[in-house]
Amino acid sequence: MRAIIGALIVFNMVIMAPPVRGESGRELWLRAGGADPVHVVAAGDSAAIELARGELRRGWRGKAGATVTLALGAGAEVRGDGYRLTASGVTANTDLGLLYGVYDLLRRQRTGRPAGEGVSNPAYERRILNHWDNLDGSVERGYGGRSIFWRGGGAALAVTERDRELWAEYGRANASIGINGTVINNVNAAPEVLSDACLGRVQAIADVLRPYGIRVYLSVKFSSPAQLGKLPTSDPLDERVVAWWRERVAEVYRRIPDFGGLLVKANSEGQPGPQDFGRTHAEGANMLADALAPHGGIVMWRAFVYNPGDRDRARQAYAEFMPLDGRFRPNVIVQVKNGPVDFQPREPFNPLFGAMKKTAVMPELQITQEYLGHSIHLVFLGPMWEEFLRSDTYGAGPGSTVARATDGSLFGQEHSAIAGVANIGLDHNWCGHHFAQANWYAFGRLAWDHTLGSREIADEWLRLTFAPPGGNRAKRAQWEDEFLGPVRGMMLRSWEAAIDYMMPLGLHHIFAGVHHYGPGPWYAPEGMRPDWTPPYYHQADAGGIGFDRTRRGSDAVSQYAGPLAALFDDPETCPEMYLLWFHHLPWNHKMKSGRTLWDEIACRYQRGLDQVREFQKVWDRVEPYVDAERFAAVQSKLRRHCRDAQIWKDACLLYFQQFSRMPIPYELERPVQDLEELMKIELPWLHHN
Amino acid sequence: MRAIIGALIVFNMVIMAPPVRGESGRELWLRAGGADPVHVVAAGDSAAIELARGELRRGWRGKAGATVTLALGAGAEVRGDGYRLTASGVTANTDLGLLYGVYDLLRRQRTGRPAGEGVSNPAYERRILNHWDNLDGSVERGYGGRSIFWRGGGAALAVTERDRELWAEYGRANASIGINGTVINNVNAAPEVLSDACLGRVQAIADVLRPYGIRVYLSVKFSSPAQLGKLPTSDPLDERVVAWWRERVAEVYRRIPDFGGLLVKANSEGQPGPQDFGRTHAEGANMLADALAPHGGIVMWRAFVYNPGDRDRARQAYAEFMPLDGRFRPNVIVQVKNGPVDFQPREPFNPLFGAMKKTAVMPELQITQEYLGHSIHLVFLGPMWEEFLRSDTYGAGPGSTVARATDGSLFGQEHSAIAGVANIGLDHNWCGHHFAQANWYAFGRLAWDHTLGSREIADEWLRLTFAPPGGNRAKRAQWEDEFLGPVRGMMLRSWEAAIDYMMPLGLHHIFAGVHHYGPGPWYAPEGMRPDWTPPYYHQADAGGIGFDRTRRGSDAVSQYAGPLAALFDDPETCPEMYLLWFHHLPWNHKMKSGRTLWDEIACRYQRGLDQVREFQKVWDRVEPYVDAERFAAVQSKLRRHCRDAQIWKDACLLYFQQFSRMPIPYELERPVQDLEELMKIELPWLHHN
């Protein structure tokens, strides 16, 4: 890979004049260069203020020699770590607020937006990355390299200077987009994370991240009292268990006074939990919450539960948690994945949003592209999260968007939070794919302000990440016309393209087993639990395709508020993007386009592939505007993206054609592989440089 | 393979109603069924006449109960094994002529052409298949399975009943298209073919083929006297050597009185020859000719010679053989490949054609698709051979086509012949690809009548091979509109498509090493002789691409007759299809299209790929008109064809782009692989079911 990039650099630089400086992507959206002199007047010298001062000096692009004032005391309009931009600088009620304000100021300068005056408050109190990092240094669903926290694979290894530098870089990047929390180990947690040896490393991480306003959280295994503490039980109502957790939590806070809290995956996919002892999720969560409360910590309790026995996995989180609404402590937040199944390319929102009114509920988004092409496909997730956050739950009447149902504004819960499963690793560019950085960025920006549009976020990110330094107005206008416009368009279309070539019209979970990269609608090994196989989800047969979740089927529709339940229940009113999520329909079902369902599916797959080909053209055309290193890396990824989109199309169409028994519309490109060959393909999906 | 075909059969039969009877392709263009009663009146009862009688009874579709007369004595207008169709049947001067006439009659009935009256004479006296079959049963450049002659790999193995049936099937198929000779072993010959043990099998083959009018020939190794005969030398002027050959030839004729003669590859690609003893090709060939003359046999002496020392391989056959013109015995025919290099996707004709006036010269065509996609790509070679045979050599002024320069009509040589390297093996459908049968068919038809057009041949072959039996006029018209027209169009465009996605504009020999299937413009292992590596042929560098064979270059142009030499020498008048064959031109050379050479190359590769995609659509649309077995087999081949055409395009464009340093025109589809990956691909090119 390195060799070919090297070759292409030489080659491109010869074609294109003048050559653009090679960039590695290491600096993310915080690229150095082009700072003007500035004076900073600040009230104090806390770590956050020192960072703010440094950022201004490093990145000021306002009036040369201007004076920027950072002052506390911004008034009641500014909440939490919010801030106010003024003509003279930033005011806030916390030092961290000042730092956030400075990042905003500098971002405005770099993106050419007016400096502006006014207040910006965070939408969510806690804006948290979830790292699915294992203590051995591997990362579950990580496509950007191995763990930045558990380098070397030894949780108890001595912390090195390089570790601290890396964590500081990470802290700065997160602070610049407002992220203020990080869960540094996998939700499939090892009990050892609470051992003294391991807590030493956690403490070191927290110490490095503290100046950036980032609190550390840990995932814990519910059976830790037995496994680590050698107790005979982990029953949450057992006093020895309660005492054990209290002691461990106290030890954590002794080391890390501002520790954020615990994240728990319990009674889910084989993980232990309170139900193992006949207790409810609420009893389990509350026990931990009581241990954390004296220290100001919270419990994030995941609602991602499902059993093979139920006839519809999509119904289960709701069925399990709704009866517990009102029975959780105030410092428990139920963490709910955006959709009812599992981070699929497109899902309707989980019906728990807007329904749990007496419990804090936090969205869990997946930044890492487990089901969206890993770090191989260029898929910008902004539009997906925008669609999700703006979905109306009708939980308190029209306008009860997911965003409002979770940010505390609708139901007034004490805490609010949002989590994103991180896509960060030891890769030089952090995320494997240069454009995957945009998803990290978008998560942070939306966690701060969920009213932002994905177009605005893409625009910002592109300017910060790719704009050449300096240049006159005409040059900038040319860059906007010839680079920014087309590439932003590509980003904004990329999610819909992926849906089209993977799972259009509400199809879901038809991935090959285990790796979730390539297609596997046929995947159903003997003896596997059905809800882990694609046929469970697509239900294709001679009679049609799709999962019947109507009142006549699994009745999952009834978990939604009345207007939505009715809308989803009727194939005539159900949005086509969710059609096969809620309905099993005959192959010749007439679509809004006038096509049959079968033809429509085929057209969508083709459209998805065509879009990726178009993205390749967009990217190749902007070669003069991109440094050779990043150009070649993205070009190479897009090539693979295109090949694999074609495999998706061919595999799904030929597989489903066995049931539809209808020809692929003849105006469409024909498959280029036989189904039997496609079923044997093992796509090289791993990405660890 | 079998499993998937099985699956698809079931599947297709369900889609399409009514199902078309499954066919294996075993019957070639001689499909049984639908015969009407007929009376045959024939003058004799020779084997050929008995066969003719049987064919009429098996296949008559004329007036039911009609009487067909087969009579000898057709007059001087009918030459050799020619014939005359009359209102009452066939007249000819030989029994074989009657058989050929019967095949013509039946073909006309099956293809719906008028029975017609008139004379048909063979263009060439000898119409010969060259089998590159080794005595161990393998076939060099064979993509239709192992050898039908050396089954079991033992030349001396006992001949079985299954062998005889197979050879008879083969004989009948060839007779039906006028082929009258077969060289049953590889030109890279083993000395053992002349051993008594081996000659026993040769005799058995000749005995089976005799009734079909097919004479057997053998390839011999020039060093056989030393290797097999244990003589101290194989010097053609050594009397012991002369005597050895005389004895062996006599032994062959003792067993096979109508034996055809010997084919020799001498001093070529490491094969021994007269030059090893300081003798000329003429001295070597004449020695063998003298041994054969008393028995009526001929020598076919290949002109395919080239040495790594010369700066242009394309010049060498001419340089070596022209000085020998007039020095060969009358029963020597110099066998010359159509082009000056080696069966490339497209070559100008070899300049020996039309230039050697005092020597019989026979064209060697390659039916097996060594350089045209093996039995994987659908490439109909009719248009290639039509272009070649109609090329004007100007050898005796305008109108001196290759056809006329070789059929005896222009220079009056005693013998005339044409050879085709066979694509036949033990595959159930004989040729691996159902459409490869069309190339066997086309060779036979053109060898009989080189004025036939490839459109007419394709039309005939499709009607014979795919037309459903029976049906009324409306049904037949529908079949012609919906199957025949589109599929014939596909066949006629397929060769140009292959040129486009492999080697447009006169490029040649840029194949991967050894297997000659995939692209390998970069292929040049350390120490390999340069004229076996693609860079020798494409000559790509920063200054341009193409082999300079002008007067300023290797001067190969001067081997052509005056008008052609001038035409080819000037890039403005050189046909673009040969442009880079004769010229090294800068990347920005302006083409007739107005595009630069680089852009034109890129557009051709794209056009080639697009054509293959179009062929897939054509084929999928005709599904209702094809039996499920052949439909699925061809569909599967076309899928692979398309994938590999894309690999060709990407590999060649990305490789050449390193030199052109120009972008691929942005309106074209982008490559889907990196060059470095493409250079590592090992295409699974082998085809032995």
Boltz contact constraints between the chains, C-beta under 6 A:
constraints:
  - contact:
      token1: [A, 4]
      token2: [B, 674]
      max_distance: 6.0
  - contact:
      token1: [A, 4]
      token2: [B, 676]
      max_distance: 6.0
  - contact:
      token1: [A, 14]
      token2: [B, 661]
      max_distance: 6.0
  - contact:
      token1: [A, 15]
      token2: [B, 661]
      max_distance: 6.0
  - contact:
      token1: [A, 613]
      token2: [B, 669]
      max_distance: 6.0
  - contact:
      token1: [A, 616]
      token2: [B, 670]
      max_distance: 6.0
  - contact:
      token1: [A, 617]
      token2: [B, 666]
      max_distance: 6.0
  - contact:
      token1: [A, 620]
      token2: [B, 670]
      max_distance: 6.0
  - contact:
      token1: [A, 621]
      token2: [B, 666]
      max_distance: 6.0
  - contact:
      token1: [A, 636]
      token2: [B, 674]
      max_distance: 6.0
  - contact:
      token1: [A, 639]
      token2: [B, 672]
      max_distance: 6.0
  - contact:
      token1: [A, 639]
      token2: [B, 673]
      max_distance: 6.0
  - contact:
      token1: [A, 642]
      token2: [B, 672]
      max_distance: 6.0
  - contact:
      token1: [A, 643]
      token2: [B, 672]
      max_distance: 6.0
  - contact:
      token1: [A, 661]
      token2: [B, 14]
      max_distance: 6.0
  - contact:
      token1: [A, 661]
      token2: [B, 15]
      max_distance: 6.0
  - contact:
      token1: [A, 666]
      token2: [B, 617]
      max_distance: 6.0
  - contact:
      token1: [A, 666]
      token2: [B, 621]
      max_distance: 6.0
  - contact:
      token1: [A, 669]
      token2: [B, 613]
      max_distance: 6.0
  - contact:
      token1: [A, 670]
      token2: [B, 616]
      max_distance: 6.0
  - contact:
      token1: [A, 670]
      token2: [B, 620]
      max_distance: 6.0
  - contact:
      token1: [A, 672]
      token2: [B, 639]
      max_distance: 6.0
  - contact:
      token1: [A, 672]
      token2: [B, 642]
      max_distance: 6.0
  - contact:
      token1: [A, 672]
      token2: [B, 643]
      max_distance: 6.0
  - contact:
      token1: [A, 673]
      token2: [B, 639]
      max_distance: 6.0
  - contact:
      token1: [A, 674]
      token2: [B, 4]
      max_distance: 6.0
  - contact:
      token1: [A, 674]
      token2: [B, 636]
      max_distance: 6.0
  - contact:
      token1: [A, 676]
      token2: [B, 4]
      max_distance: 6.0
